[in-house]
Amino acid sequence: MSFAVDPATGALSQLDRTSSDGRGPAHVAIDSTGGHVLAANYGDGAVTMVALAPDGTFGAREATLDSGANAHQVALAPGNDRAFVPNLGDDDVSQLLFDPVAGTLGFDVVAHVAVASGAGPRHLAFHPTAPWAWLLGETDDTLTTLAVDASGRLSVQGAGSTLPAGADGNGNYTAELALDPTGRTLYASNRGDDSIARFSVDPATGAATLLDTTPTQGSWPRHFSLDPDGALLAVGNQRSDTVVVFAVDPATGALAYRTTTAVAGPAFVGIVALP
């Protein structure tokens, strides 16, 4: 579905809807030209691309691909020429070639990059200028560093836990991943441990080092977002029905609690700067 946003109030009004051409769409992405929307269908692994008009209505369905078991996200590379899909059930990431001018989407010659067995890849984040990406493993509580080669393909460099040493990972499942605007700090949410993990990024190697974890002041942080300036982080605690806001230290990226708001079962929290 697409919605118009009232810039004065933030209120939404539906513009259009179209089929995701699959079962259980879990994530949507819009390419940087604004001309295409891509959806990952968790239920059957289909990835669908649909033309998007300037007025927010949908055009023709341009492609539908079988990405893999439990496709969880479509992550577009900073160059807007590739799309990557973490397939939680296959422990790999699909590597797709995307042409926004021609409106085409297809598998690279190297169609998938494998990660550790049982990792359950969920979400992927790219550095905006450096050749690094990071992949969150939902079922093994890991953050994997990936190198991006000259062709735009990914390769695994190493992985580390999203939990501090000695923490019991039984019953913990990671959820969301985000890089701050400076490219120096990564954040990941732990459902079960109920915390936000903070990582420093090595600018030379892309390696992510766990610095600390901050309690989310609630249960089951399924999603969080940084504001466009990276000054605030808002997290939705799905099982305790709260959205909690933290201030982000501009020098270190450390989180400090600010406010809690009651929201029923939040599964997504977005922060948008309206014109």
C-alpha positions as CSV (number, residue, x, y, z in Angstrom):
1,M,0.0,0.0,0.0
2,S,1.1,3.6,-0.6
3,F,0.0,6.6,1.5
4,A,0.2,10.4,1.2
5,V,1.6,12.2,4.2
6,D,0.1,15.4,5.4
7,P,3.2,17.6,6.2
8,A,1.4,19.6,8.8
9,T,0.1,16.7,10.9
10,G,1.8,13.6,9.7
11,A,-1.6,12.0,9.0
12,L,-1.7,9.3,6.3
13,S,-4.3,8.8,3.5
14,Q,-4.2,5.8,1.3
15,L,-3.2,6.3,-2.3
16,D,-3.0,2.9,-3.9
17,R,-2.4,-0.8,-3.3
18,T,-1.1,-3.7,-5.3
19,S,-0.2,-7.4,-4.8
20,S,3.2,-8.3,-3.4
21,D,3.0,-11.3,-5.6
22,G,3.9,-13.6,-2.7
23,R,3.0,-14.6,0.8
24,G,3.7,-12.6,3.9
25,P,5.5,-9.5,2.7
26,A,7.9,-8.7,5.6
27,H,9.8,-5.7,4.1
28,V,9.6,-3.1,1.4
29,A,12.3,-0.8,-0.1
30,I,12.2,2.1,-2.5
31,D,15.2,2.7,-4.8
32,S,17.0,6.1,-4.7
33,T,15.3,7.3,-7.9
34,G,11.9,6.8,-6.3
35,G,10.8,4.9,-9.4
36,H,10.6,1.3,-8.0
37,V,9.4,-0.4,-4.9
38,L,10.8,-3.9,-4.0
39,A,9.2,-6.3,-1.5
40,A,10.5,-9.4,0.2
41,N,7.8,-12.1,0.9
42,Y,8.8,-14.1,4.0
43,G,6.2,-16.8,3.5
44,D,7.3,-18.1,0.1
45,G,10.6,-16.3,-0.6
46,A,9.4,-14.3,-3.5
47,V,11.0,-10.9,-4.2
48,T,8.8,-8.5,-6.3
49,M,9.6,-5.2,-8.0
50,V,6.8,-2.8,-9.0
51,A,7.0,0.5,-10.8
52,L,6.3,3.5,-8.6
53,A,4.9,6.8,-10.1
54,P,5.8,10.2,-8.8
55,D,2.3,10.6,-7.4
56,G,2.8,7.5,-5.2
57,T,0.6,5.1,-7.3
58,F,1.8,1.8,-8.6
59,G,2.6,0.9,-12.1
60,A,3.4,-2.5,-13.7
61,R,4.9,-5.4,-11.9
62,E,8.4,-5.5,-13.3
63,A,9.9,-8.7,-11.8
64,T,9.2,-11.5,-9.3
65,L,12.1,-13.8,-8.3
66,D,12.4,-16.8,-6.0
67,S,15.0,-15.5,-3.6
68,G,15.1,-18.3,-1.0
69,A,13.5,-19.6,2.1
70,N,12.1,-16.8,4.4
71,A,13.3,-13.8,2.4
72,H,13.4,-11.1,5.1
73,Q,14.5,-7.8,3.6
74,V,15.5,-6.0,0.4
75,A,18.6,-4.0,1.0
76,L,19.6,-1.7,-1.9
77,A,23.4,-1.0,-2.3
78,P,24.5,2.7,-2.0
79,G,25.2,2.8,-5.8
80,N,21.5,1.8,-6.5
81,D,22.7,-0.9,-8.9
82,R,22.3,-4.0,-6.7
83,A,19.8,-5.4,-4.3
84,F,20.5,-8.0,-1.6
85,V,18.0,-10.3,0.2
86,P,18.8,-12.1,3.5
87,N,17.1,-15.5,3.3
88,L,16.7,-16.5,6.9
89,G,15.7,-20.1,6.2
90,D,18.6,-20.8,3.8
91,D,21.4,-19.1,5.7
92,D,22.4,-17.0,2.7
93,V,22.0,-13.7,1.0
94,S,20.7,-13.3,-2.6
95,Q,22.8,-11.0,-4.8
96,L,20.7,-9.3,-7.4
97,L,21.5,-6.9,-10.3
98,F,19.2,-3.9,-10.4
99,D,18.8,-1.4,-13.3
100,P,16.5,1.5,-12.3
101,V,16.5,2.9,-15.8
102,A,15.5,-0.3,-17.6
103,G,13.3,-1.5,-14.6
104,T,15.0,-4.9,-14.4
105,L,16.0,-7.2,-11.5
106,G,17.9,-10.5,-11.8
107,F,20.4,-12.7,-10.1
108,D,24.1,-12.0,-10.3
109,V,26.3,-14.8,-11.7
110,V,27.2,-15.4,-8.1
111,A,23.6,-15.7,-7.0
112,H,24.0,-16.2,-3.2
113,V,26.6,-15.7,-0.5
114,A,26.5,-18.2,2.3
115,V,26.8,-17.4,6.0
116,A,27.2,-19.6,9.1
117,S,24.8,-22.5,9.3
118,G,22.0,-21.6,11.7
119,A,22.7,-17.9,11.6
120,G,19.2,-17.0,10.3
121,P,20.2,-13.9,8.4
122,R,17.5,-11.2,9.0
123,H,18.7,-7.6,8.1
124,L,21.6,-6.1,6.2
125,A,23.1,-2.6,6.4
126,F,25.6,-0.9,4.1
127,H,28.2,1.7,4.8
128,P,27.3,4.7,2.6
129,T,30.8,5.3,1.2
130,A,33.2,2.5,2.3
131,P,33.1,-1.1,0.9
132,W,31.6,-2.7,4.0
133,A,28.2,-4.2,4.9
134,W,26.9,-6.0,8.1
135,L,24.4,-8.8,8.4
136,L,22.4,-9.6,11.5
137,G,21.8,-13.2,12.4
138,E,18.4,-13.6,14.0
139,T,18.8,-17.1,15.4
140,D,22.5,-17.2,16.4
141,D,22.8,-13.7,17.8
142,T,25.6,-12.6,15.5
143,L,26.7,-9.6,13.5
144,T,28.7,-10.6,10.4
145,T,31.0,-8.2,8.6
146,L,31.0,-8.4,4.8
147,A,33.4,-6.9,2.3
148,V,32.0,-5.4,-0.9
149,D,34.3,-6.1,-3.8
150,A,34.8,-4.0,-7.0
151,S,32.0,-5.9,-8.7
152,G,29.6,-5.2,-5.9
153,R,29.5,-8.7,-4.5
154,L,29.7,-9.6,-0.8
155,S,32.2,-11.9,1.0
156,V,32.2,-12.8,4.7
157,Q,35.0,-11.3,6.8
158,G,34.1,-12.4,10.3
159,A,31.4,-12.4,12.9
160,G,30.8,-11.6,16.6
161,S,28.0,-11.9,19.1
162,T,25.4,-9.2,19.8
163,L,25.4,-10.2,23.5
164,P,28.1,-9.5,26.1
165,A,30.4,-12.2,27.3
166,G,28.7,-14.7,29.5
167,A,25.2,-13.8,28.5
168,D,22.8,-16.7,27.9
169,G,21.6,-16.6,24.3
170,N,18.9,-19.1,24.7
171,G,15.6,-17.4,23.9
172,N,17.3,-14.4,22.4
173,Y,16.6,-13.3,18.8
174,T,18.1,-10.3,17.1
175,A,15.8,-8.0,15.1
176,E,16.8,-4.6,13.7
177,L,20.2,-3.3,12.6
178,A,21.2,0.4,11.8
179,L,24.4,2.3,11.1
180,D,24.6,5.9,12.5
181,P,25.0,8.8,10.0
182,T,28.8,9.1,10.8
183,G,29.4,5.5,9.8
184,R,31.3,4.9,13.1
185,T,28.6,3.2,15.2
186,L,26.3,0.2,14.5
187,Y,23.3,-0.7,16.6
188,A,21.4,-4.0,16.8
189,S,18.4,-5.0,18.9
190,N,18.2,-8.2,21.0
191,R,14.7,-9.6,21.7
192,G,14.9,-11.7,24.9
193,D,17.9,-9.9,26.3
194,D,15.8,-6.8,25.6
195,S,18.7,-4.6,24.8
196,I,20.3,-2.5,22.1
197,A,23.9,-3.6,21.3
198,R,26.3,-0.8,20.3
199,F,29.3,-1.6,18.0
200,S,32.2,0.5,16.9
201,V,33.3,0.2,13.2
202,D,36.9,0.0,12.2
203,P,37.2,2.3,9.2
204,A,40.1,0.3,7.7
205,T,38.6,-3.2,7.9
206,G,34.9,-2.7,8.6
207,A,35.2,-5.0,11.6
208,A,32.5,-4.3,14.2
209,T,33.4,-4.5,17.9
210,L,30.8,-4.8,20.6
211,L,31.1,-1.9,23.0
212,D,28.1,-2.4,25.3
213,T,24.4,-3.2,25.5
214,T,21.7,-0.8,26.8
215,P,18.4,-2.2,28.3
216,T,15.4,-1.0,26.2
217,Q,13.2,-0.4,29.3
218,G,10.7,-2.9,28.0
219,S,10.2,-6.4,26.4
220,W,10.9,-7.6,22.9
221,P,12.5,-4.7,21.0
222,R,11.4,-5.8,17.5
223,H,12.4,-2.6,15.7
224,F,14.1,0.7,16.3
225,S,15.1,3.8,14.2
226,L,17.6,6.6,14.3
227,D,16.4,10.1,13.5
228,P,18.0,11.6,10.3
229,D,20.7,13.4,12.3
230,G,21.5,10.4,14.5
231,A,20.7,12.3,17.7
232,L,17.8,10.1,18.8
233,L,17.0,6.4,18.8
234,A,13.4,5.2,19.2
235,V,12.7,1.6,19.9
236,G,9.4,-0.3,19.9
237,N,9.1,-2.9,22.7
238,Q,6.5,-5.1,21.2
239,R,5.5,-7.2,24.2
240,S,5.5,-4.4,26.8
241,D,3.5,-2.0,24.5
242,T,6.0,0.9,24.7
243,V,8.1,3.1,22.4
244,V,11.2,4.3,24.3
245,V,13.4,7.2,23.1
246,F,17.1,7.4,23.8
247,A,19.5,10.3,23.2
248,V,22.6,9.4,21.3
249,D,25.9,10.9,22.5
250,P,27.4,12.6,19.4
251,A,31.0,11.7,20.3
252,T,30.6,8.0,21.4
253,G,27.2,6.9,20.2
254,A,26.3,5.8,23.7
255,L,22.6,5.8,24.5
256,A,20.9,7.6,27.4
257,Y,17.2,7.1,28.3
258,R,14.8,10.0,27.7
259,T,11.1,9.0,27.4
260,T,8.5,6.2,27.3
261,T,5.2,6.3,25.4
262,A,2.5,3.7,25.5
263,V,1.8,2.1,22.1
264,A,0.0,-1.2,21.6
265,G,2.3,-3.9,20.2
266,P,4.7,-1.8,18.2
267,A,6.4,-3.8,15.4
268,F,8.0,-0.8,13.6
269,V,9.1,2.6,14.7
270,G,9.9,5.2,12.0
271,I,11.3,8.7,12.5
272,V,10.6,10.9,9.4
273,A,11.6,14.6,9.0
274,L,8.6,16.2,7.2
275,P,9.1,19.2,4.9
